[in-house]
Amino acid sequence: MIPSTQGITPLRQRMIDDMRMRKLAPKTQIAYIRAVRKFTDYLGRSPDTAAAEDLRSFQLSLANHGVSSITINATITGLKFFFEVTLDRADCMSKMQSVPVPRRLPVVLSRAEVARLITAAPNLKYETVFSVAYGAGLRSHEVISLKVGDVDSQRMVLRVEQGKGLQDRYAMLSPVLLEQLRAWWWAAHAQGKMLREGWLFPGRDPTHPLSPRQINRAIHGAATAAKINKRVSMHTLRHSFATHLLEQRVDIRIIQVLLGHQRLETTALYAHVATGILREVVSPLEGLHSR
């Protein structure tokens, strides 16, 4: 939901207009407004009267209250837009500094665990949803946004419209996944659950797609049923897709394209969890015992 324009100050309206001019995503607009509101509550007066020292003091307060690095950086980004774009006072941000975010390795399932998870899906719809997430490496919102017409069996690709960063791309469509999708298509049409050229994975109302909550509930239930003692989410299947491709010696630049990553450094993270590759490396300790 884009911020309401009713009962707001001219200053906030100007910021909203600035964001709309740049066509920022609705969630981004809400986050930026939240950051300025948080600062205003701390300051106790209109934010356009703030100085660089006020912003420094605000960041120190966030740190002292144990606010996470991710939240601090998101708040700084929102304030940066407000002061640099809306107020044209970039100097105010001179004493605010982004903070390092601890980088944790993603949870990755083994191939056997992926097979058990998909088999434990509550029904054919979710079995296909999980298969698409793992077989094509799609994000959760990319899976639920697929329409029937996005499946191109001639070129063997899935069309992903407006993925992360509002970018369109093509994802791989393997023969096994295509057969799974066909099985789901026939079953859904036979039961009247899918509209012609509608959502590939409709919710209870076929005019709307599955919701993230429905998918999360299904995958958590499947992980429990499959006795997988890891923190499993839809994104875990995407992580597993990338890691398993890397272990198959697929070029990391190809994996980058398949995942829709803007930067190769993001994809390179999977080199740290590709245990199949690590197991092939001979430790120098082995050489000591062979002498």
CORQUI-V695987 format. One record per helix or strand of 3 or more residues. SS is the DSSP state (helix for helix, strand for strand). FROM is the first residue (numbers start at 1). TO is the last residue. If there is no record, write none. Layout:
ss = {SS/SS}
from = {FROM/FROM}
to = {TO/TO}
This chain:
ss = {helix/helix/helix/helix/helix/helix/helix/helix/helix/helix/strand/helix/strand/helix/helix/helix/helix/helix/helix/helix}
from = {10/26/47/52/69/90/111/124/140/148/157/164/169/175/212/234/252/264/275/284}
to = {21/43/49/64/86/95/119/136/144/150/160/166/172/190/225/247/259/272/280/289}
